[in-house]
Amino acid sequence: MAKQALILYYSQFGNTAKLAGHLHQLTGADILQLKVPAGTFPDDMQETDKVYQQQLTGGHLPPITTTLPDLNYYDLVLLGGPVWDGKVASPVLAALQMLQGYQGEVAPFSSGWSDTGKYQEDFVAHAGKLKVVAGYHVLTHANPRFNQLAAGSWLRKL
């Protein structure tokens, strides 16, 4: 990966933050955590799922409180988040909206409990006109788990 990259990620319980940290170590890319207002999501995943479903049904994504840097500086944005119901978490969907107009490539990465579902397809479906490339997805309680060689191979292809 010889591009100027930014790692943007949302992490509710720390799993995606850990993955983003691994990617940061492998790339040396700038890294920035996406944040939502305190209290947006409960600490319980089942309750979070109810909020998530309401957000999707009502079309009201959570606001991102993180100020993004000038994206024109970057050739590549690695955009990560957790897998919720086999799909992209709503803060990442909100970030995709914020990225509209970005001219570089966007590579998704995700962490999921036991199944990545159709994360890549859902990401592409919500990406609008963004240039989405193949992503990297790991599971926290099943395979594929994070593997430095696999992650390095993915990064070299970007």
C-alpha positions as CSV (number, residue, x, y, z in Angstrom):
1,M,0.0,0.0,0.0
2,A,1.9,3.0,-1.2
3,K,-1.0,5.4,-0.9
4,Q,-1.7,8.2,1.6
5,A,-4.3,6.6,3.7
6,L,-6.7,7.5,6.5
7,I,-8.2,4.9,8.8
8,L,-11.7,6.0,10.0
9,Y,-13.6,3.7,12.3
10,Y,-16.5,3.4,14.6
11,S,-16.3,1.0,17.5
12,Q,-18.9,0.4,20.2
13,F,-17.3,-2.3,22.3
14,G,-13.6,-2.0,21.3
15,N,-13.4,-4.8,18.8
16,T,-13.2,-2.6,15.7
17,A,-10.9,-0.2,17.6
18,K,-8.5,-3.2,18.1
19,L,-8.7,-4.1,14.4
20,A,-8.1,-0.4,13.4
21,G,-5.1,-0.4,15.7
22,H,-3.7,-3.4,14.0
23,L,-4.2,-1.8,10.6
24,H,-2.6,1.4,11.9
25,Q,0.5,-0.6,13.0
26,L,0.8,-2.3,9.7
27,T,0.4,0.9,7.6
28,G,1.4,3.9,9.7
29,A,-1.7,5.6,8.2
30,D,-3.4,8.4,10.0
31,I,-6.2,7.1,12.2
32,L,-9.4,8.7,13.5
33,Q,-12.2,7.3,15.6
34,L,-15.8,8.2,14.5
35,K,-17.9,9.2,17.5
36,V,-21.6,9.7,18.1
37,P,-23.2,11.7,20.9
38,A,-23.1,10.1,24.3
39,G,-26.2,8.0,25.0
40,T,-26.9,7.3,21.3
41,F,-26.5,3.6,21.9
42,P,-27.1,1.5,25.0
43,D,-24.3,-0.7,26.4
44,D,-26.3,-3.8,25.7
45,M,-26.1,-5.1,22.1
46,Q,-29.7,-6.4,22.0
47,E,-30.9,-2.9,23.0
48,T,-28.5,-1.3,20.5
49,D,-30.1,-3.5,17.8
50,K,-33.5,-2.0,18.6
51,V,-32.1,1.5,18.3
52,Y,-30.3,0.4,15.0
53,Q,-33.5,-1.0,13.6
54,Q,-35.4,2.2,14.4
55,Q,-32.7,4.3,12.8
56,L,-32.8,2.2,9.6
57,T,-36.6,2.2,9.5
58,G,-37.0,5.9,10.2
59,G,-34.0,6.9,8.0
60,H,-32.4,8.8,10.9
61,L,-28.8,8.0,11.2
62,P,-26.8,9.1,14.2
63,P,-24.8,12.3,13.9
64,I,-21.1,11.9,13.8
65,T,-19.4,14.4,16.2
66,T,-15.9,13.8,14.9
67,T,-14.5,16.5,12.7
68,L,-13.0,14.9,9.5
69,P,-9.7,16.2,8.2
70,D,-9.3,17.5,4.6
71,L,-9.9,14.3,2.7
72,N,-8.3,15.7,-0.5
73,Y,-5.0,14.8,1.2
74,Y,-5.8,11.1,1.1
75,D,-5.8,8.6,-1.8
76,L,-7.5,6.0,0.3
77,V,-9.9,5.8,3.3
78,L,-10.1,2.6,5.2
79,L,-13.6,2.8,6.8
80,G,-14.3,0.3,9.5
81,G,-17.1,-0.6,11.9
82,P,-18.9,-3.4,13.6
83,V,-21.3,-5.8,11.8
84,W,-24.8,-5.3,13.1
85,D,-27.4,-7.8,11.9
86,G,-25.0,-8.8,9.1
87,K,-24.9,-5.3,7.9
88,V,-23.1,-2.0,8.2
89,A,-23.6,-0.2,11.6
90,S,-25.5,3.1,11.4
91,P,-22.6,5.3,12.4
92,V,-20.6,3.9,9.4
93,L,-23.6,4.5,7.2
94,A,-23.6,8.1,8.4
95,A,-19.9,8.3,7.7
96,L,-20.5,7.1,4.1
97,Q,-22.9,10.0,3.7
98,M,-20.3,12.4,4.9
99,L,-17.8,11.0,2.4
100,Q,-19.9,11.6,-0.6
101,G,-17.9,13.6,-3.1
102,Y,-14.6,12.1,-1.9
103,Q,-12.6,11.2,-5.0
104,G,-10.2,8.5,-3.6
105,E,-10.9,4.9,-2.9
106,V,-12.8,3.6,0.1
107,A,-11.9,0.2,1.6
108,P,-14.3,-1.2,4.2
109,F,-13.2,-3.3,7.2
110,S,-15.3,-4.8,9.9
111,S,-15.4,-6.9,13.0
112,G,-18.3,-9.1,13.8
113,W,-19.4,-11.4,16.6
114,S,-19.9,-14.6,14.6
115,D,-20.9,-13.7,11.0
116,T,-19.9,-10.9,8.7
117,G,-23.2,-11.5,6.8
118,K,-23.4,-9.4,3.7
119,Y,-21.3,-6.5,5.0
120,Q,-19.4,-5.8,1.8
121,E,-22.5,-5.9,-0.3
122,D,-24.4,-3.6,2.2
123,F,-21.4,-1.2,2.3
124,V,-21.4,-1.0,-1.5
125,A,-25.1,-0.5,-1.6
126,H,-24.9,2.5,0.7
127,A,-21.7,4.0,-0.8
128,G,-23.4,6.0,-3.5
129,K,-20.8,7.1,-6.0
130,L,-17.8,6.3,-3.8
131,K,-15.1,4.1,-5.3
132,V,-15.3,1.1,-3.0
133,V,-12.6,-1.6,-3.2
134,A,-12.5,-5.1,-1.6
135,G,-12.7,-5.1,2.2
136,Y,-11.2,-7.0,5.1
137,H,-13.6,-8.6,7.6
138,V,-12.8,-10.5,10.8
139,L,-14.8,-12.3,13.4
140,T,-14.3,-12.0,17.2
141,H,-15.7,-15.4,18.1
142,A,-15.2,-17.5,15.0
143,N,-13.0,-17.6,11.9
144,P,-11.7,-15.6,10.1
145,R,-9.9,-13.9,13.0
146,F,-7.4,-11.2,12.6
147,N,-4.3,-12.5,10.9
148,Q,-1.4,-10.2,10.3
149,L,-0.4,-12.0,7.0
150,A,-4.0,-11.9,5.7
151,A,-4.3,-8.2,6.6
152,G,-1.0,-7.4,5.1
153,S,-2.0,-9.2,1.9
154,W,-5.2,-7.2,1.7
155,L,-3.4,-4.0,2.3
156,R,-0.8,-4.7,-0.4
157,K,-3.7,-5.1,-2.9
158,L,-5.1,-1.6,-2.2
